[in-house]
Amino acid sequence: MSRIQILEERCKGCRLCVEACPTGVLRPSGRFNHQGYEVMEADGQCVGCASCAVMCPDTAIRVFKSVKGAAA
């Protein structure tokens, strides 16, 4: 299973990642960083496409892709 890490202090809440995600796993978290921006969170099954990370203008998203055939 792939996973997403949001670097909350870099996130400016632009929501471009939410729009880019084909599976809809990203959403506003209701939490705010020290700059006062609402940060995003992952809620669901990430497929590891990294569309969110590519769209993020602040490089606030890291995607860790699962290796096919790896033991869980």
N, CA, C and O atoms as a DFTB+ gen file, in Angstrom:
288 C
 N C O
     1  1       0.840      -1.176       0.000
     2  2       0.000       0.000       0.000
     3  2       0.889       1.244       0.000
     4  3       1.814       1.346       0.805
     5  1       0.616       2.171      -0.882
     6  2       1.335       3.439      -0.931
     7  2       0.802       4.375       0.139
     8  3      -0.321       4.216       0.618
     9  1       1.623       5.357       0.509
    10  2       1.152       6.315       1.513
    11  2       1.666       7.713       1.187
    12  3       2.640       7.887       0.455
    13  1       0.983       8.694       1.750
    14  2       1.298      10.100       1.535
    15  2       1.721      10.718       2.856
    16  3       1.120      10.465       3.900
    17  1       2.759      11.527       2.794
    18  2       3.176      12.303       3.964
    19  2       3.018      13.781       3.599
    20  3       3.572      14.246       2.603
    21  1       2.259      14.506       4.412
    22  2       2.086      15.945       4.214
    23  2       3.030      16.660       5.177
    24  3       2.974      16.445       6.388
    25  1       3.889      17.503       4.632
    26  2       4.772      18.321       5.465
    27  2       3.960      19.563       5.845
    28  3       3.935      20.554       5.116
    29  1       3.309      19.487       6.984
    30  2       2.295      20.475       7.357
    31  2       2.815      21.907       7.436
    32  3       2.070      22.835       7.120
    33  1       4.031      22.114       7.833
    34  2       4.540      23.486       7.930
    35  2       4.817      24.100       6.562
    36  3       4.957      25.318       6.454
    37  1       4.898      23.285       5.526
    38  2       5.065      23.799       4.163
    39  2       3.733      24.026       3.462
    40  3       3.651      24.820       2.524
    41  1       2.694      23.337       3.910
    42  2       1.392      23.389       3.247
    43  2       0.759      24.769       3.428
    44  3       0.724      25.312       4.532
    45  1       0.259      25.325       2.317
    46  2      -0.425      26.618       2.358
    47  2      -1.917      26.489       2.082
    48  3      -2.604      27.490       1.878
    49  1      -2.414      25.266       2.075
    50  2      -3.851      25.048       1.931
    51  2      -4.434      25.438       0.592
    52  3      -5.613      25.786       0.516
    53  1      -3.649      25.390      -0.460
    54  2      -4.148      25.802      -1.783
    55  2      -5.127      24.792      -2.383
    56  3      -5.922      25.135      -3.258
    57  1      -5.066      23.564      -1.915
    58  2      -5.959      22.480      -2.326
    59  2      -5.754      22.004      -3.756
    60  3      -6.613      21.309      -4.297
    61  1      -4.649      22.358      -4.375
    62  2      -4.355      21.844      -5.711
    63  2      -4.182      20.327      -5.671
    64  3      -4.533      19.631      -6.624
    65  1      -3.646      19.825      -4.574
    66  2      -3.470      18.377      -4.422
    67  2      -4.813      17.656      -4.368
    68  3      -4.963      16.561      -4.911
    69  1      -5.781      18.278      -3.711
    70  2      -7.116      17.684      -3.605
    71  2      -7.721      17.534      -4.998
    72  3      -8.311      16.502      -5.317
    73  1      -7.573      18.555      -5.812
    74  2      -8.104      18.530      -7.177
    75  2      -7.355      17.541      -8.063
    76  3      -7.943      16.960      -8.975
    77  1      -6.059      17.342      -7.803
    78  2      -5.236      16.469      -8.645
    79  2      -5.388      14.992      -8.326
    80  3      -5.083      14.147      -9.167
    81  1      -5.851      14.669      -7.138
    82  2      -5.917      13.273      -6.704
    83  2      -7.040      12.522      -7.428
    84  3      -8.210      12.873      -7.277
    85  1      -6.697      11.490      -8.215
    86  2      -7.733      10.767      -8.958
    87  2      -8.609       9.881      -8.076
    88  3      -9.708       9.502      -8.482
    89  1      -8.138       9.550      -6.878
    90  2      -8.929       8.683      -5.999
    91  2      -9.613       9.447      -4.879
    92  3     -10.364       8.851      -4.107
    93  1      -9.376      10.740      -4.767
    94  2     -10.056      11.567      -3.778
    95  2      -9.669      11.293      -2.337
    96  3     -10.501      11.436      -1.441
    97  1      -8.415      10.898      -2.091
    98  2      -8.016      10.575      -0.717
    99  2      -7.538      11.793       0.074
   100  3      -7.362      11.699       1.289
   101  1      -7.328      12.918      -0.579
   102  2      -6.873      14.119       0.117
   103  2      -8.035      15.035       0.424
   104  3      -8.970      15.175      -0.364
   105  1      -7.956      15.667       1.605
   106  2      -9.025      16.580       2.028
   107  2      -8.456      17.562       3.058
   108  3      -7.394      17.312       3.629
   109  1      -9.154      18.675       3.297
   110  2      -8.745      19.600       4.362
   111  2      -8.864      18.903       5.720
   112  3      -9.825      18.177       5.969
   113  1      -7.894      19.128       6.580
   114  2      -7.840      18.405       7.855
   115  2      -8.572      19.090       8.996
   116  3      -8.952      18.441       9.971
   117  1      -8.772      20.399       8.882
   118  2      -9.339      21.132      10.010
   119  2      -8.260      21.605      10.987
   120  3      -8.555      22.303      11.957
   121  1      -6.990      21.213      10.719
   122  2      -5.856      21.670      11.532
   123  2      -5.146      22.798      10.786
   124  3      -5.202      22.886       9.559
   125  1      -4.490      23.641      11.542
   126  2      -3.788      24.775      10.958
   127  2      -2.321      24.732      11.359
   128  3      -1.992      24.352      12.482
   129  1      -1.434      25.124      10.440
   130  2      -0.010      25.160      10.757
   131  2       0.334      26.496      11.412
   132  3      -0.545      27.332      11.620
   133  1       1.595      26.693      11.733
   134  2       2.021      27.909      12.433
   135  2       1.827      29.185      11.609
   136  3       1.793      30.285      12.159
   137  1       1.700      29.031      10.298
   138  2       1.468      30.189       9.437
   139  2      -0.018      30.532       9.333
   140  3      -0.383      31.557       8.756
   141  1      -0.867      29.679       9.889
   142  2      -2.300      29.922       9.866
   143  2      -3.032      29.302       8.701
   144  3      -4.213      29.585       8.498
   145  1      -2.358      28.453       7.918
   146  2      -2.986      27.796       6.779
   147  2      -3.588      26.461       7.210
   148  3      -2.991      25.719       7.990
   149  1      -4.770      26.170       6.695
   150  2      -5.366      24.858       6.947
   151  2      -4.618      23.825       6.113
   152  3      -4.471      23.988       4.902
   153  1      -4.152      22.775       6.752
   154  2      -3.353      21.766       6.063
   155  2      -4.242      20.620       5.587
   156  3      -5.336      20.398       6.106
   157  1      -3.745      19.907       4.592
   158  2      -4.477      18.780       4.024
   159  2      -4.089      17.492       4.743
   160  3      -3.076      17.434       5.440
   161  1      -4.910      16.466       4.561
   162  2      -4.608      15.152       5.110
   163  2      -5.088      14.086       4.142
   164  3      -5.959      14.332       3.307
   165  1      -4.509      12.897       4.264
   166  2      -4.917      11.766       3.444
   167  2      -5.913      10.933       4.231
   168  3      -5.690      10.618       5.400
   169  1      -7.009      10.582       3.582
   170  2      -8.040       9.769       4.215
   171  2      -8.526       8.748       3.197
   172  3      -9.474       8.995       2.451
   173  1      -7.868       7.608       3.179
   174  2      -8.259       6.574       2.235
   175  2      -7.059       5.861       1.653
   176  3      -5.945       5.975       2.165
   177  1      -7.290       5.129       0.587
   178  2      -6.287       4.285      -0.040
   179  2      -5.530       5.029      -1.138
   180  3      -6.090       5.313      -2.198
   181  1      -4.271       5.343      -0.888
   182  2      -3.413       5.994      -1.882
   183  2      -2.940       4.951      -2.890
   184  3      -2.527       3.855      -2.511
   185  1      -3.003       5.298      -4.178
   186  2      -2.536       4.381      -5.218
   187  2      -1.094       4.664      -5.637
   188  3      -0.525       3.926      -6.442
   189  1      -0.503       5.725      -5.097
   190  2       0.898       6.034      -5.369
   191  2       1.166       6.714      -6.691
   192  3       2.288       6.647      -7.194
   193  1       0.182       7.359      -7.266
   194  2       0.371       7.999      -8.574
   195  2       1.232       9.264      -8.500
   196  3       1.845       9.661      -9.491
   197  1       1.275       9.885      -7.336
   198  2       2.074      11.092      -7.062
   199  2       1.574      12.345      -7.778
   200  3       2.310      13.327      -7.877
   201  1       0.346      12.331      -8.275
   202  2      -0.221      13.524      -8.910
   203  2      -0.277      14.690      -7.924
   204  3      -0.049      15.840      -8.299
   205  1      -0.579      14.390      -6.677
   206  2      -0.656      15.430      -5.650
   207  2       0.701      16.099      -5.436
   208  3       0.784      17.323      -5.335
   209  1       1.757      15.297      -5.368
   210  2       3.102      15.833      -5.139
   211  2       3.569      16.675      -6.325
   212  3       4.239      17.692      -6.145
   213  1       3.215      16.251      -7.526
   214  2       3.588      17.002      -8.721
   215  2       2.891      18.356      -8.746
   216  3       3.494      19.353      -9.144
   217  1       1.628      18.405      -8.326
   218  2       0.848      19.643      -8.355
   219  2       1.203      20.612      -7.229
   220  3       0.957      21.811      -7.356
   221  1       1.770      20.124      -6.144
   222  2       2.017      20.966      -4.971
   223  2       3.107      22.004      -5.263
   224  3       4.253      21.633      -5.516
   225  1       2.767      23.294      -5.231
   226  2       3.752      24.333      -5.519
   227  2       4.755      24.547      -4.382
   228  3       5.768      25.220      -4.570
   229  1       4.481      23.989      -3.226
   230  2       5.351      24.194      -2.062
   231  2       6.109      22.933      -1.655
   232  3       6.689      22.892      -0.569
   233  1       6.117      21.928      -2.486
   234  2       6.759      20.631      -2.217
   235  2       6.455      20.144      -0.796
   236  3       7.353      19.754      -0.050
   237  1       5.187      20.178      -0.449
   238  2       4.748      19.805       0.893
   239  2       4.259      18.363       0.970
   240  3       3.792      17.923       2.021
   241  1       4.361      17.621      -0.137
   242  2       3.827      16.251      -0.169
   243  2       4.911      15.290      -0.615
   244  3       5.617      15.523      -1.596
   245  1       5.023      14.201       0.138
   246  2       5.914      13.100      -0.230
   247  2       5.057      11.854      -0.397
   248  3       4.185      11.564       0.423
   249  1       5.322      11.126      -1.471
   250  2       4.575       9.898      -1.745
   251  2       5.539       8.724      -1.647
   252  3       6.592       8.713      -2.285
   253  1       5.170       7.758      -0.854
   254  2       5.952       6.542      -0.692
   255  2       5.180       5.421      -1.369
   256  3       4.131       4.989      -0.892
   257  1       5.719       4.960      -2.486
   258  2       5.034       3.941      -3.279
   259  2       5.360       2.553      -2.752
   260  3       6.486       2.267      -2.346
   261  1       4.350       1.706      -2.771
   262  2       4.571       0.321      -2.373
   263  2       5.215      -0.427      -3.535
   264  3       5.012      -0.097      -4.703
   265  1       5.989      -1.433      -3.184
   266  2       6.643      -2.256      -4.188
   267  2       5.737      -3.440      -4.496
   268  3       5.313      -4.151      -3.586
   269  1       5.442      -3.654      -5.764
   270  2       4.574      -4.761      -6.145
   271  2       5.238      -6.080      -5.787
   272  3       6.425      -6.290      -6.037
   273  1       4.442      -6.964      -5.196
   274  2       4.936      -8.276      -4.841
   275  2       5.679      -8.326      -3.516
   276  3       6.144      -9.394      -3.118
   277  1       5.805      -7.194      -2.818
   278  2       6.492      -7.163      -1.529
   279  2       5.577      -7.706      -0.453
   280  3       4.360      -7.527      -0.504
   281  1       6.169      -8.364       0.514
   282  2       5.403      -8.891       1.643
   283  2       4.938      -7.754       2.531
   284  3       5.666      -6.780       2.721
   285  1       3.744      -7.861       3.073
   286  2       3.184      -6.786       3.896
   287  2       3.703      -6.808       5.285
   288  3       3.325      -5.966       6.098
